[in-house]
Amino acid sequence: MSLKFSKDHEWVNAADANAAIVGITVHAQDALGDVVFVDLPEVGKTFAQGDVAGVVESVKAAADVYMPVSGAIVEVNEALRNDPSLANSDPLAAGWFFKVKLSNPGELDGLMDETAYGSFAAGA
């Protein structure tokens, strides 16, 4: 199991071919600054890859959270809703945003690995 990254600065951790956990990257939270609010998607709602699934707000800005893969939301991180700073303190673990049931697992192949994303983010 490895992390994949989108050009919109979301990460995806596919536990298996059917489900994945999604959050924002370290680069994204660094750019945003202190996160003060997250708007998470509704459980059961289906999104296509690239759709806006939520919003993250910081003291500096607000940014959309895009779906890196198509699927239905099966769980949201209530701890993050209650403590948005988790997106800053632990963006790749406790600060996850939602879990999605993949409708097209092949979309994972179009995302970047950690090395490619590191190069991409360095130029962003």
N, C-alpha and C positions, 0 to 999 in steps of 0.2 A: 504494500500500500504506500503510495507516494502522493505528495502534494502536487497539484496542478494549479496554474495561475492564469487569470484572464488579463486582457489588455486594460480592463476597467479596474484592475487592482483588487479583485476578489480571489480568494483561494478556495480550492475544492479538495476535499479529502474523501475519496471514494472507498468506503469500507468494503464494498463488493460491487458487482455489476448493476445492482438495483438501487443502491442508496448512497448518498453523499452528504457530507457536512460542508457548509459554506460559511465563510467569514471574510473580513477585509484584511488586506495584507499589512505587514509592518510598515511598508512604504506609505500606504494610504493613511494609516493612523498617524504617522509622523507628519504628513502633509496637513492633515486636519487639525492636529493639536488636541487639546483636551476634549474628549467626547462627552457631551452632556445629555444627549437624548438619542434613542434609536426608535424608529418606527418599523416594526417587524411585520412580515406578511401574515395573512390569516391561514391557519392550518386548513388544509383541504383545497386551497386555491392552486390552480395550475398556471404555470408560466412557460413561455417559450424562451429559448436562449436569447439573451440580450434585453429582455423585458426588465423594467424597473420593478423590483420586488420589495424595496424598502427605502428608508432614508436614514442617514446618520448625520447628526448635528453636533458641531463642536462650538467652542467659544469663538472660533474664527470664521466658520463656514458651515454650509449644509451640502451634503452630497448624496446623490442617488446610489443605491446598492442595486447592481444589475445581476440578473440570473446568468451565471457562467454556463449553465446547462439547462436543458428543458426538463420540466417535471412538476410534480405536485408536492407542496409543502406538507410534511408529515409531523414536524415538530419545530417549535421556536424556542430560543434560549430565554426563558423567563428571568433567569439570573441576570442576563445582560439588560433586559428591560428595566429591572430594579436597580441595577448598578452599571450604567453605561460606561463607566471608566474601565471595565474589564476589556473593552475594545482597545484600550491603550496599554494596560498593564500585562495582558496576556492574549494578544490578538490571534495567535495560532492555536489556542487551546480553549481556556475558559471563556474567551471573548467571541466564540463562534456565534453566528447569527441564526441559522436555521438548518434543518435537515430536509433533504429533498429526495423523493422517489424518482429515479431517473426514467424518463420516457424514451430517451435516445442515448444509451451509454456510449455510443460511438463519438458523441460530441466531446468526450474527455480527450480523445486523440488530437483534437484541434487546439487544445490549450497548451500553455508553455510549461516546461519543467522548471525546476528551481534555478538552474544555470541560465536558461534562456530568459526567465523573468528577471533575474538579477541584472542582466545586461540591458533589458528593456527598461526597467525601473531606473537604472543609472542615467539613462538618456531622457527620462521623463521630466 
